[in-house]
Amino acid sequence: MRTALVIGTGLIGTSAALALTQRGVTVHLTDHDPGQARTAAALGAGTDEAPEGPVDLAVVAAPPAHVAALLADAMTRGVARGYVDVASVKGGPRRELEARGLDLSCYIGTHPMSGREKSGPLAATGDLFEGRPWVLTPTRDTDTEVLNLALELVSHCRAVPVVMDADAHDRAVALVSHMPHLVSSMVAARLEHAEEAAVRLCGQGIRDVTRIAASDPGMWIDILSANPGPVADLLTDVSADLDETVRALRALQSSDEDKRGEGSAGIADVLRRGNAGQVRVPGKHGSAPRIYEVVAVLIDDQPGQLARIFADAGQAGVNIEDVRIEHATGQQAGLVQLMVEPKAVPVLTAALRERGWALRQ
């Protein structure tokens, strides 16, 4: 691939354009908002000048509701040898293209499983997709050359290609992305009118659960409008679990010992099933999840503290597998939780104490 046209210069389109440009591909940028395309170009994602002829690959990076129309227009004008989209829903756009009577041998639907809570070209980075799954949904009609161009796009973005059926993809993202986002938003909504004294008690748990609720509502309305059925089905199941959990909690309030026992069993069941589901979430590099131990370090909120901790861990020969930061309420301090292999805990603990760090047991 030597040339590409990115249609839509939001977070995903600009990030893909940055990755392609960094790998020597000449990228042309266009957007319904010319100012946004100029911003992406100024960031080094390519040029907002139109290509002189057909490019190798056109990448449509627009909300699902607009994908089919943009693809149809690009195909009719013959702007590229191959066409992909990067929308988060795949079945609907393909069926709409089929209904328009277009030749889909030059098209393949794709979806990079990566993003941020922020949107727009200014939030884009060239490494947004690195190490992340990138779903490809070819059909028997997909031309081999187009599939290879899509794979080259994924490779340039340093993502991991995953081949799926379009409708299976839509059911999967409903489970792992769309439904969780709505649940996160519903939990966060409980905080909107909560007393300030209660909100000030927020810890890492509530931050983890509500983080994705910060995303742009307009973007998510577009996404959910394109995949409402599978999401509604999943929320129906979640609703049934909530009803059972509420009944179990009410039973725990009872003065009847048998009812309390039933309530306790109900809560235990939902927590057990939660444990069973959580361990299926892929771990580091997509491998089976591993159990790490935590070394908790107290730090001041000052520049360079994290760099010092990582440097000291590196000098001790310990690899930090993951890290979390919990900020202290009302204080310029925090707790850094370093996740490491169990065998590394004594080594890291001794090294950090020797270098003057305060550890929490």
C-alpha contacts under 8 A as a table, 3 or more apart, distances in Angstrom:
res1	aa1	res2	aa2	distance
1	M	4	A	7.62
1	M	25	V	6.86
1	M	56	D	6.03
1	M	57	L	7.48
1	M	149	L	6.80
1	M	152	E	7.24
2	R	24	G	7.48
2	R	25	V	4.92
2	R	26	T	6.15
2	R	56	D	6.72
3	T	25	V	5.49
3	T	26	T	4.70
3	T	27	V	5.84
3	T	28	H	7.87
3	T	55	V	5.18
3	T	56	D	5.34
3	T	57	L	6.83
4	A	25	V	7.05
4	A	26	T	6.32
4	A	27	V	4.85
4	A	28	H	6.21
4	A	55	V	5.39
4	A	56	D	5.72
4	A	57	L	4.81
4	A	58	A	5.65
4	A	59	V	7.38
4	A	80	A	7.97
5	L	27	V	5.73
5	L	28	H	4.68
5	L	29	L	5.92
5	L	30	T	7.63
5	L	51	P	7.84
5	L	55	V	6.61
5	L	57	L	6.39
5	L	58	A	4.65
5	L	59	V	6.10
5	L	80	A	7.90
6	V	9	T	7.13
6	V	13	G	6.32
6	V	14	T	7.91
6	V	17	A	6.76
6	V	27	V	7.07
6	V	28	H	6.20
6	V	29	L	5.07
6	V	30	T	6.40
6	V	58	A	5.92
6	V	59	V	4.76
6	V	60	V	6.09
6	V	61	A	7.02
7	I	13	G	7.27
7	I	29	L	6.25
7	I	30	T	5.07
7	I	31	D	5.83
7	I	58	A	7.27
7	I	59	V	6.00
7	I	60	V	4.77
7	I	61	A	5.82
7	I	62	A	7.49
8	G	13	G	5.75
8	G	14	T	7.80
8	G	29	L	7.48
8	G	30	T	6.07
8	G	31	D	4.69
8	G	32	H	7.32
8	G	37	A	7.76
8	G	60	V	6.35
8	G	61	A	4.86
8	G	62	A	5.62
9	T	12	I	7.32
9	T	13	G	4.77
9	T	14	T	4.88
9	T	29	L	7.04
9	T	30	T	6.95
9	T	31	D	5.99
9	T	36	Q	6.45
9	T	37	A	5.77
9	T	40	A	6.49
9	T	61	A	7.10
9	T	120	G	7.21
9	T	121	P	6.06
10	G	13	G	5.43
10	G	14	T	5.76
10	G	36	Q	7.70
10	G	61	A	7.50
10	G	62	A	7.97
10	G	119	S	6.43
10	G	120	G	4.18
10	G	121	P	4.84
10	G	124	A	7.67
11	L	14	T	5.54
11	L	15	S	5.99
11	L	115	G	7.64
11	L	118	K	7.82
11	L	119	S	5.21
11	L	120	G	4.70
11	L	121	P	5.06
11	L	122	L	7.51
11	L	123	A	5.93
11	L	124	A	4.87
12	I	15	S	5.14
12	I	16	A	6.14
12	I	61	A	6.60
12	I	86	V	7.83
12	I	115	G	7.19
12	I	124	A	6.98
13	G	16	A	5.24
13	G	17	A	6.12
13	G	59	V	7.67
13	G	60	V	7.63
13	G	61	A	5.09
14	T	17	A	4.89
14	T	18	L	6.03
14	T	40	A	6.11
14	T	45	A	6.24
14	T	121	P	5.61
14	T	124	A	5.86
14	T	125	T	7.71
15	S	18	L	5.10
15	S	19	A	6.30
15	S	45	A	7.70
15	S	121	P	7.67
15	S	124	A	4.79
15	S	125	T	5.01
15	S	126	G	5.04
15	S	127	D	7.43
15	S	128	L	6.42
16	A	19	A	5.14
16	A	20	L	6.20
16	A	126	G	6.69
16	A	157	C	6.56
17	A	20	L	5.11
17	A	21	T	6.00
17	A	27	V	6.45
17	A	45	A	5.03
17	A	46	G	6.72
17	A	126	G	7.69
18	L	21	T	5.16
18	L	22	Q	6.08
18	L	44	G	6.60
18	L	45	A	4.29
18	L	46	G	7.31
18	L	125	T	6.89
18	L	126	G	4.83
19	A	22	Q	5.20
19	A	23	R	6.54
19	A	45	A	7.87
19	A	125	T	7.97
19	A	126	G	4.51
19	A	127	D	6.83
19	A	156	H	6.39
19	A	157	C	5.39
20	L	23	R	5.21
20	L	24	G	6.63
20	L	25	V	5.35
20	L	26	T	7.73
20	L	27	V	7.18
20	L	153	L	7.48
20	L	156	H	5.99
20	L	157	C	6.90
21	T	24	G	5.23
21	T	25	V	4.98
21	T	26	T	6.19
21	T	27	V	6.29
21	T	44	G	7.63
21	T	45	A	6.09
21	T	46	G	6.39
22	Q	25	V	7.40
22	Q	126	G	7.76
23	R	156	H	6.63
26	T	46	G	6.78
27	V	45	A	7.16
27	V	46	G	4.76
27	V	47	T	6.41
28	H	46	G	5.65
28	H	47	T	5.02
28	H	48	D	5.72
28	H	49	E	6.40
28	H	50	A	6.35
28	H	51	P	6.45
29	L	37	A	5.94
29	L	40	A	7.80
29	L	41	A	7.30
29	L	45	A	7.99
29	L	46	G	6.43
29	L	47	T	5.81
29	L	48	D	4.66
29	L	49	E	7.12
29	L	50	A	7.55
30	T	34	P	6.97
30	T	37	A	5.60
30	T	48	D	6.05
30	T	50	A	7.79
31	D	34	P	5.67
31	D	36	Q	6.78
31	D	37	A	5.60
33	D	36	Q	5.46
33	D	37	A	6.81
34	P	37	A	5.10
34	P	38	R	6.24
35	G	38	R	5.02
35	G	39	T	6.20
36	Q	39	T	4.99
36	Q	40	A	6.30
36	Q	120	G	7.96
36	Q	121	P	7.02
37	A	40	A	5.09
37	A	41	A	6.19
37	A	48	D	6.00
38	R	41	A	4.99
38	R	42	A	6.10
38	R	47	T	7.87
38	R	48	D	6.05
39	T	42	A	5.05
39	T	43	L	6.36
39	T	121	P	6.88
39	T	122	L	7.72
40	A	43	L	5.11
40	A	44	G	6.74
40	A	45	A	5.56
40	A	46	G	7.34
40	A	121	P	5.61
40	A	122	L	7.55
41	A	44	G	5.24
41	A	45	A	5.05
41	A	46	G	5.00
41	A	47	T	5.20
41	A	48	D	6.14
42	A	45	A	7.30
43	L	122	L	7.97
51	P	54	P	7.13
51	P	55	V	7.22
53	G	79	V	6.97
54	P	78	G	6.66
54	P	79	V	4.52
54	P	80	A	4.57
54	P	81	R	6.84
55	V	58	A	7.03
55	V	79	V	6.29
55	V	80	A	4.56
55	V	81	R	6.53
56	D	80	A	5.39
56	D	81	R	5.13
56	D	82	G	6.32
56	D	149	L	7.91
57	L	80	A	5.42
57	L	81	R	6.00
57	L	82	G	4.85
57	L	83	Y	5.71
57	L	84	V	7.55
57	L	149	L	6.97
58	A	79	V	7.34
58	A	80	A	5.74
58	A	81	R	7.90
58	A	82	G	6.31
58	A	83	Y	4.84
58	A	84	V	6.32
59	V	83	Y	6.15
59	V	84	V	5.09
59	V	85	D	5.50
59	V	86	V	7.30
60	V	67	V	6.80
60	V	70	L	7.17
60	V	71	L	6.88
60	V	83	Y	7.67
60	V	84	V	6.22
60	V	85	D	4.47
60	V	86	V	6.45
61	A	67	V	7.67
61	A	85	D	5.93
61	A	86	V	5.44
61	A	87	A	6.50
62	A	66	H	6.27
62	A	67	V	5.85
62	A	85	D	7.85
62	A	86	V	7.54
62	A	87	A	6.47
63	P	66	H	5.67
63	P	67	V	6.37
63	P	87	A	6.12
63	P	219	M	7.24
63	P	222	D	6.11
63	P	223	I	6.81
64	P	67	V	5.19
64	P	68	A	7.78
64	P	87	A	5.48
64	P	88	S	6.97
64	P	89	V	6.32
64	P	93	P	6.84
64	P	222	D	6.60
64	P	223	I	6.34
64	P	226	A	6.25
65	A	68	A	7.36
65	A	93	P	7.71
65	A	222	D	6.54
65	A	225	S	7.94
65	A	226	A	6.65
66	H	69	A	5.61
66	H	70	L	6.29
67	V	70	L	5.29
67	V	71	L	6.03
67	V	85	D	7.09
67	V	87	A	7.37
67	V	93	P	6.39
68	A	71	L	5.11
68	A	72	A	5.95
68	A	93	P	5.24
68	A	94	R	7.39
68	A	96	E	6.26
68	A	97	L	5.79
69	A	72	A	5.12
69	A	73	D	6.17
70	L	73	D	5.17
70	L	74	A	6.17
71	L	74	A	5.08
71	L	75	M	5.98
71	L	83	Y	7.54
71	L	85	D	7.96
72	A	75	M	5.16
72	A	76	T	6.00
72	A	97	L	7.01
72	A	100	R	7.99
72	A	102	L	7.40
73	D	76	T	5.19
73	D	77	R	6.26
74	A	77	R	5.21
74	A	78	G	6.10
74	A	79	V	5.76
74	A	80	A	7.81
75	M	78	G	4.91
75	M	79	V	6.59
75	M	80	A	7.54
75	M	83	Y	7.86
78	G	81	R	7.62
80	A	83	Y	6.81
81	R	106	C	6.97
81	R	146	V	7.67
82	G	106	C	5.00
82	G	107	Y	6.02
82	G	145	E	7.96
82	G	146	V	5.26
82	G	149	L	7.25
83	Y	106	C	6.10
83	Y	107	Y	4.68
83	Y	108	I	6.52
83	Y	146	V	7.38
84	V	107	Y	5.72
84	V	108	I	5.13
84	V	109	G	5.47
84	V	110	T	6.43
84	V	150	A	7.10
85	D	108	I	7.31
85	D	109	G	5.41
85	D	110	T	5.73
85	D	111	H	7.43
86	V	109	G	6.91
86	V	110	T	5.06
86	V	111	H	4.61
86	V	112	P	6.49
87	A	90	K	6.95
87	A	110	T	7.07
87	A	111	H	5.79
88	S	111	H	5.63
88	S	112	P	7.87
88	S	170	D	7.97
88	S	173	V	7.78
88	S	223	I	6.82
89	V	92	G	6.92
89	V	93	P	7.56
89	V	111	H	7.69
89	V	169	H	7.70
89	V	170	D	5.73
89	V	223	I	7.21
89	V	226	A	6.57
89	V	227	N	6.66
90	K	93	P	5.90
90	K	94	R	6.49
90	K	109	G	6.19
90	K	110	T	7.39
90	K	111	H	7.91
90	K	137	T	7.72
90	K	166	A	5.21
90	K	167	D	6.93
90	K	169	H	7.16
90	K	170	D	6.42
91	G	94	R	5.43
91	G	95	R	6.30
91	G	166	A	5.06
91	G	167	D	5.23
91	G	170	D	6.89
92	G	95	R	5.26
92	G	96	E	6.22
92	G	226	A	6.85
93	P	96	E	5.07
93	P	97	L	6.21
94	R	97	L	5.11
94	R	98	E	6.21
94	R	109	G	7.56
95	R	98	E	4.99
95	R	99	A	6.15
96	E	99	A	5.00
96	E	100	R	6.39
97	L	100	R	5.09
97	L	101	G	6.70
97	L	102	L	6.10
97	L	104	L	7.79
98	E	101	G	5.18
98	E	102	L	5.99
98	E	103	D	7.93
98	E	104	L	7.58
99	A	102	L	7.78
103	D	106	C	7.13
104	L	107	Y	5.09
104	L	108	I	7.72
104	L	141	D	6.81
104	L	142	T	6.80
105	S	108	I	7.96
105	S	141	D	5.04
105	S	142	T	4.36
105	S	143	D	5.09
105	S	146	V	7.93
106	C	142	T	6.34
106	C	143	D	5.96
106	C	146	V	5.86
107	Y	142	T	6.54
107	Y	143	D	7.92
107	Y	146	V	6.79
108	I	136	L	7.11
108	I	137	T	6.27
108	I	138	P	5.52
108	I	139	T	7.91
108	I	142	T	6.63
108	I	146	V	7.24
108	I	147	L	7.01
108	I	150	A	7.62
109	G	136	L	6.14
109	G	137	T	5.36
109	G	138	P	6.93
109	G	166	A	7.84
110	T	134	W	7.01
110	T	135	V	5.36
110	T	136	L	4.50
110	T	137	T	6.06
111	H	134	W	5.61
111	H	135	V	4.98
111	H	136	L	6.71
112	P	129	F	6.97
112	P	132	R	7.35
112	P	133	P	6.26
112	P	134	W	4.07
112	P	135	V	6.10
112	P	159	A	7.92
113	M	129	F	7.65
113	M	132	R	6.23
113	M	133	P	5.48
113	M	134	W	5.70
113	M	135	V	7.40
114	S	128	L	6.79
114	S	129	F	5.91
114	S	132	R	6.45
114	S	133	P	7.77
115	G	128	L	7.04
116	R	119	S	7.10
116	R	123	A	7.95
116	R	215	S	7.75
117	E	212	I	6.29
117	E	214	A	5.95
117	E	215	S	4.43
117	E	216	D	7.17
118	K	123	A	6.06
118	K	215	S	6.37
118	K	216	D	7.23
119	S	122	L	7.69
119	S	123	A	5.85
119	S	124	A	7.87
119	S	216	D	7.27
120	G	123	A	5.71
120	G	124	A	7.05
121	P	124	A	5.16
124	A	128	L	7.33
125	T	128	L	5.43
126	G	129	F	7.78
126	G	157	C	7.52
127	D	130	E	5.24
127	D	157	C	7.03
127	D	158	R	7.71
129	F	132	R	5.31
129	F	133	P	7.86
129	F	157	C	5.95
129	F	158	R	6.48
129	F	159	A	5.37
130	E	157	C	6.28
130	E	158	R	4.68
130	E	159	A	4.91
131	G	158	R	6.18
131	G	159	A	4.85
131	G	160	V	6.02
131	G	285	H	7.18
132	R	158	R	8.00
132	R	159	A	5.04
132	R	160	V	5.79
133	P	159	A	5.91
133	P	160	V	4.66
133	P	161	P	5.93
133	P	162	V	6.33
134	W	154	V	6.82
134	W	159	A	6.05
134	W	160	V	5.62
134	W	161	P	4.89
134	W	162	V	5.84
135	V	161	P	5.89
135	V	162	V	4.62
135	V	163	V	5.67
135	V	164	M	6.63
135	V	169	H	7.94
136	L	150	A	7.91
136	L	161	P	6.81
136	L	162	V	5.97
136	L	163	V	4.80
136	L	164	M	6.22
137	T	163	V	5.86
137	T	164	M	5.21
137	T	165	D	5.43
137	T	166	A	5.41
138	P	141	D	7.77
138	P	142	T	5.72
138	P	147	L	7.29
138	P	163	V	7.49
138	P	164	M	7.72
138	P	165	D	7.41
139	T	142	T	5.35
139	T	165	D	7.92
142	T	146	V	6.95
142	T	147	L	6.91
143	D	146	V	5.33
143	D	147	L	6.43
144	T	147	L	5.06
144	T	148	N	6.18
145	E	148	N	5.08
145	E	149	L	6.25
146	V	149	L	4.99
146	V	150	A	6.23
147	L	150	A	5.09
147	L	151	L	6.19
148	N	151	L	4.97
148	N	152	E	6.10
149	L	152	E	4.97
149	L	153	L	6.26
150	A	153	L	5.01
150	A	154	V	6.34
151	L	154	V	5.04
151	L	155	S	6.12
151	L	161	P	7.08
152	E	155	S	4.93
152	E	156	H	6.09
153	L	156	H	5.19
153	L	157	C	6.30
154	V	157	C	5.13
154	V	158	R	6.19
154	V	159	A	5.39
154	V	160	V	6.93
154	V	161	P	6.54
155	S	158	R	4.85
155	S	159	A	6.05
155	S	160	V	7.53
156	H	159	A	7.79
164	M	168	A	6.73
164	M	169	H	6.14
165	D	168	A	5.21
165	D	169	H	6.09
166	A	169	H	5.08
166	A	170	D	6.42
167	D	170	D	5.02
167	D	171	R	6.38
168	A	171	R	5.20
168	A	172	A	6.15
169	H	172	A	4.98
169	H	173	V	6.15
170	D	173	V	5.33
170	D	174	A	6.14
170	D	227	N	6.99
170	D	230	P	7.58
171	R	174	A	5.14
171	R	175	L	6.50
171	R	230	P	5.75
171	R	231	V	7.92
172	A	175	L	5.19
172	A	176	V	6.29
173	V	176	V	5.08
173	V	177	S	5.10
173	V	178	H	6.20
174	A	177	S	5.66
174	A	178	H	4.62
174	A	179	M	5.53
174	A	227	N	7.42
174	A	230	P	6.00
174	A	231	V	5.18
174	A	234	L	7.71
175	L	178	H	6.54
175	L	179	M	5.77
175	L	180	P	7.21
175	L	231	V	7.24
175	L	234	L	7.00
176	V	179	M	6.92
176	V	180	P	6.49
177	S	180	P	5.48
177	S	181	H	6.15
178	H	181	H	5.25
178	H	182	L	6.62
178	H	224	L	7.04
178	H	231	V	6.64
179	M	182	L	5.30
179	M	183	V	6.32
179	M	231	V	5.60
179	M	234	L	6.93
179	M	235	L	6.82
180	P	183	V	5.01
180	P	184	S	5.99
181	H	184	S	5.07
181	H	185	S	6.18
181	H	212	I	6.33
181	H	213	A	6.44
182	L	185	S	4.99
182	L	186	M	6.16
182	L	213	A	7.77
183	V	186	M	5.05
183	V	187	V	6.29
184	S	187	V	5.21
184	S	188	A	6.14
184	S	209	V	5.88
184	S	210	T	5.04
184	S	211	R	7.62
184	S	212	I	6.69
184	S	213	A	5.58
185	S	188	A	4.99
185	S	189	A	5.97
185	S	210	T	6.69
185	S	212	I	7.73
185	S	213	A	4.75
186	M	189	A	5.05
186	M	190	R	6.84
187	V	190	R	5.52
187	V	191	L	7.52
187	V	209	V	7.69
187	V	210	T	6.78
188	A	191	L	5.45
188	A	192	E	7.18
188	A	210	T	5.54
188	A	213	A	6.73
189	A	192	E	5.34
190	R	193	H	6.97
190	R	194	A	6.80
191	L	194	A	4.95
191	L	199	V	6.95
194	A	198	A	6.74
194	A	199	V	6.71
195	E	198	A	5.37
195	E	199	V	6.48
196	E	199	V	5.05
196	E	200	R	6.17
197	A	200	R	5.36
197	A	201	L	7.00
198	A	201	L	5.48
198	A	202	C	7.45
199	V	202	C	5.53
200	R	329	T	6.96
201	L	329	T	7.41
202	C	205	G	7.76
202	C	206	I	6.11
202	C	207	R	7.25
203	G	206	I	5.86
203	G	207	R	6.45
203	G	326	E	7.19
204	Q	207	R	4.94
204	Q	208	D	6.01
204	Q	326	E	5.91
205	G	208	D	5.20
205	G	209	V	6.35
206	I	209	V	5.10
206	I	210	T	6.05
207	R	210	T	5.35
207	R	211	R	5.67
208	D	211	R	5.52
209	V	212	I	7.67
210	T	213	A	5.26
210	T	214	A	7.52
211	R	214	A	6.11
212	I	215	S	5.89
215	S	220	W	7.73
216	D	219	M	5.52
216	D	220	W	6.55
217	P	220	W	5.10
217	P	221	I	6.14
218	G	221	I	5.18
218	G	222	D	6.54
219	M	222	D	5.27
219	M	223	I	6.43
220	W	223	I	4.88
220	W	224	L	5.95
221	I	224	L	5.26
221	I	225	S	5.87
222	D	225	S	5.24
222	D	226	A	6.56
223	I	226	A	5.43
223	I	227	N	6.72
224	L	227	N	5.12
224	L	228	P	5.46
224	L	231	V	7.80
225	S	228	P	5.62
227	N	230	P	6.41
227	N	231	V	6.71
228	P	231	V	5.32
228	P	232	A	5.97
229	G	232	A	5.17
229	G	233	D	6.23
230	P	233	D	5.11
230	P	234	L	6.37
231	V	234	L	5.22
231	V	235	L	6.20
232	A	235	L	5.05
232	A	236	T	6.12
233	D	236	T	5.15
233	D	237	D	6.69
234	L	237	D	5.18
234	L	238	V	6.32
235	L	238	V	4.77
235	L	239	S	5.88
236	T	239	S	4.99
236	T	240	A	6.35
237	D	240	A	5.12
237	D	241	D	6.41
238	V	241	D	5.03
238	V	242	L	6.17
239	S	242	L	4.95
239	S	243	D	6.19
240	A	243	D	5.11
240	A	244	E	6.32
241	D	244	E	5.15
241	D	245	T	6.08
241	D	270	V	7.73
242	L	245	T	4.97
242	L	246	V	6.04
243	D	246	V	5.19
243	D	247	R	6.27
244	E	247	R	5.13
244	E	248	A	6.17
244	E	266	G	7.34
245	T	248	A	4.98
245	T	249	L	6.18
245	T	266	G	6.66
245	T	267	I	6.30
245	T	270	V	7.45
246	V	249	L	5.11
246	V	250	R	6.17
247	R	250	R	5.11
247	R	251	A	6.15
247	R	263	G	7.31
248	A	251	A	5.03
248	A	252	L	6.40
248	A	262	E	6.94
248	A	263	G	3.92
248	A	264	S	6.80
248	A	265	A	7.88
248	A	266	G	5.38
248	A	267	I	6.21
249	L	252	L	5.07
249	L	253	Q	6.81
249	L	263	G	5.95
249	L	264	S	7.87
249	L	267	I	7.38
250	R	253	Q	5.27
250	R	254	S	6.99
250	R	263	G	7.34
251	A	254	S	5.25
251	A	259	K	5.38
251	A	260	R	5.32
251	A	262	E	7.00
251	A	263	G	4.84
252	L	259	K	6.92
252	L	260	R	4.43
252	L	261	G	7.52
252	L	262	E	7.96
252	L	263	G	5.11
252	L	264	S	6.60
253	Q	260	R	7.02
254	S	257	E	7.49
254	S	259	K	6.42
254	S	260	R	6.09
255	S	259	K	7.89
255	S	260	R	7.48
256	D	259	K	5.39
256	D	260	R	6.34
257	E	260	R	5.08
257	E	261	G	6.18
258	D	261	G	5.01
258	D	262	E	6.32
259	K	262	E	5.00
259	K	263	G	6.14
260	R	263	G	4.95
260	R	264	S	6.07
261	G	264	S	5.09
261	G	265	A	6.18
262	E	265	A	5.08
262	E	266	G	6.18
263	G	266	G	5.07
263	G	267	I	6.32
264	S	267	I	5.27
264	S	268	A	6.08
265	A	268	A	5.01
265	A	269	D	6.11
266	G	269	D	5.12
266	G	270	V	6.56
267	I	270	V	5.39
267	I	271	L	6.25
268	A	271	L	5.17
268	A	272	R	5.95
269	D	272	R	5.07
269	D	273	R	6.14
270	V	273	R	5.13
270	V	274	G	6.06
271	L	274	G	4.91
271	L	275	N	6.25
272	R	275	N	5.06
272	R	276	A	6.27
273	R	276	A	4.94
273	R	277	G	6.17
274	G	277	G	5.18
274	G	278	Q	6.01
275	N	278	Q	5.16
275	N	279	V	6.37
276	A	279	V	5.72
276	A	280	R	7.08
277	G	280	R	5.45
277	G	281	V	7.29
278	Q	281	V	5.56
279	V	282	P	7.80
279	V	289	P	6.59
280	R	288	A	7.66
280	R	289	P	7.32
281	V	288	A	7.90
281	V	289	P	6.87
282	P	285	H	7.98
282	P	286	G	5.02
282	P	287	S	5.70
282	P	288	A	5.40
282	P	289	P	5.44
283	G	286	G	5.32
283	G	287	S	5.21
283	G	288	A	5.33
283	G	289	P	3.88
283	G	290	R	6.50
284	K	287	S	5.81
284	K	288	A	7.67
284	K	289	P	6.88
284	K	321	E	7.99
291	I	341	E	7.71
292	Y	321	E	7.94
292	Y	339	M	5.60
292	Y	340	V	5.32
292	Y	341	E	5.19
292	Y	342	P	6.11
293	E	339	M	5.56
293	E	340	V	5.59
293	E	341	E	6.27
293	E	342	P	5.47
293	E	345	V	7.23
294	V	337	Q	5.95
294	V	338	L	5.44
294	V	339	M	4.74
294	V	340	V	6.49
294	V	345	V	7.89
295	V	337	Q	5.77
295	V	338	L	5.10
295	V	339	M	6.56
295	V	340	V	7.60
295	V	345	V	6.92
295	V	348	L	7.92
295	V	349	T	7.07
295	V	359	L	7.47
295	V	360	R	7.74
296	A	335	L	6.40
296	A	336	V	5.62
296	A	337	Q	4.49
296	A	338	L	6.20
296	A	359	L	5.72
296	A	360	R	5.36
296	A	361	Q	7.28
297	V	335	L	5.63
297	V	336	V	5.11
297	V	337	Q	6.44
297	V	338	L	7.78
297	V	357	W	6.82
297	V	358	A	5.92
297	V	359	L	4.57
297	V	360	R	6.11
298	L	333	A	7.40
298	L	334	G	5.97
298	L	335	L	4.72
298	L	336	V	6.38
298	L	357	W	7.26
298	L	358	A	5.53
298	L	359	L	6.00
298	L	360	R	6.92
299	I	305	Q	6.91
299	I	333	A	5.73
299	I	334	G	5.47
299	I	335	L	6.18
299	I	336	V	7.12
299	I	357	W	7.92
299	I	358	A	7.70
300	D	305	Q	7.35
300	D	332	Q	6.10
300	D	333	A	4.31
300	D	334	G	6.38
301	D	305	Q	7.58
301	D	332	Q	5.13
301	D	333	A	4.94
301	D	334	G	6.79
302	Q	305	Q	6.18
303	P	306	L	7.95
304	G	307	A	5.17
304	G	308	R	6.18
305	Q	308	R	5.22
305	Q	309	I	6.41
306	L	309	I	5.11
306	L	310	F	6.22
307	A	310	F	5.24
307	A	311	A	6.02
308	R	311	A	5.04
308	R	312	D	6.04
309	I	312	D	5.15
309	I	313	A	6.14
309	I	352	L	7.78
310	F	313	A	5.04
310	F	314	G	6.06
310	F	320	I	7.76
311	A	314	G	5.01
311	A	315	Q	6.21
312	D	315	Q	5.12
312	D	316	A	6.32
312	D	351	A	7.31
312	D	352	L	6.86
312	D	355	R	7.74
313	A	316	A	5.08
313	A	317	G	6.43
313	A	318	V	5.37
313	A	319	N	7.15
313	A	320	I	7.55
313	A	348	L	6.35
313	A	351	A	7.40
313	A	352	L	7.41
314	G	317	G	4.99
314	G	318	V	5.60
314	G	319	N	6.77
315	Q	318	V	7.59
316	A	347	V	7.08
316	A	348	L	6.59
316	A	351	A	6.28
318	V	340	V	7.72
318	V	344	A	6.36
318	V	347	V	7.64
318	V	348	L	6.52
319	N	340	V	6.75
320	I	323	V	7.24
320	I	338	L	6.38
320	I	339	M	6.04
320	I	340	V	5.44
321	E	338	L	7.61
321	E	339	M	5.46
321	E	340	V	5.39
321	E	341	E	7.62
322	D	338	L	6.25
322	D	339	M	4.98
322	D	340	V	7.26
323	V	336	V	7.03
323	V	337	Q	5.59
323	V	338	L	4.81
323	V	339	M	5.90
324	R	336	V	5.87
324	R	337	Q	5.08
324	R	338	L	6.81
325	I	334	G	6.84
325	I	335	L	5.74
325	I	336	V	4.59
325	I	337	Q	6.16
326	E	334	G	5.57
326	E	335	L	5.07
326	E	336	V	6.44
326	E	337	Q	7.87
327	H	333	A	6.33
327	H	334	G	4.19
327	H	335	L	6.30
328	A	331	Q	5.51
328	A	332	Q	7.11
328	A	333	A	5.65
328	A	334	G	5.02
328	A	335	L	7.41
331	Q	334	G	7.98
340	V	344	A	6.33
340	V	345	V	6.78
341	E	344	A	5.34
341	E	345	V	6.94
342	P	345	V	5.53
343	K	346	P	7.03
343	K	347	V	7.95
344	A	347	V	5.36
344	A	348	L	6.06
345	V	348	L	5.25
345	V	349	T	5.87
346	P	349	T	5.15
346	P	350	A	6.07
347	V	350	A	5.40
347	V	351	A	6.18
348	L	351	A	5.09
348	L	352	L	6.06
349	T	352	L	5.36
349	T	353	R	6.17
349	T	359	L	7.86
350	A	353	R	5.28
350	A	354	E	6.06
351	A	354	E	5.12
351	A	355	R	6.37
352	L	355	R	5.10
352	L	356	G	6.44
352	L	357	W	5.41
352	L	358	A	7.96
353	R	356	G	5.08
353	R	357	W	5.16
353	R	358	A	6.69
353	R	359	L	7.32
354	E	357	W	7.51
